[in-house]
């Protein structure tokens, strides 16, 4: 199992909308996440900085790296681009954090 942590940004004033969209996540998006090996996926918000901290566990880095090519992922990115910082391809602007400590 590979642990991943990613930092993203939600736009100020859109925290509730961001949360609402995730509370109503599309079943086909959930299915894709599971198909590409995502487990134990959580996103946390620092409302003072608008920072999002996503934590997830994946089965395989190579398999996971292909999830962004799926039609449903592309559709989700387009749906979310008005509430968070995104790149030109609509993917979230994100920084992957390096794990420096873990305790089971």
C-alpha positions, 0 to 999 in steps of 0.5 A: 500500500502506498500512502499519498498526501496532496495539497490543493487550494479551494477558492475563498468563499467556496468551502461549502460548495466544495464540501457539498460537491464531495458529499454528493460525489457521483457513484461512477467517480467512486467506482473509478477511484476504487478501480484504480486502487484508491482506498482510505481517501480523505480531504481536509480543509484549512479554512484560514489558508483555503488549503486542501490536504488530500490523503489516500492510500493506493495499491499501485502507483502505475495504475493510479497514474492512469486514473486521470486519463479516464472520462469520468475524472476529466468530467469531475475536473471540469465540474470542480474547476470553478471552486478550486485552483486548476491547471489549463487541463482542468486538473487541480493545481496540486503539490504532492507531499513527501512522507517523512514519518509514519506510525501504525 
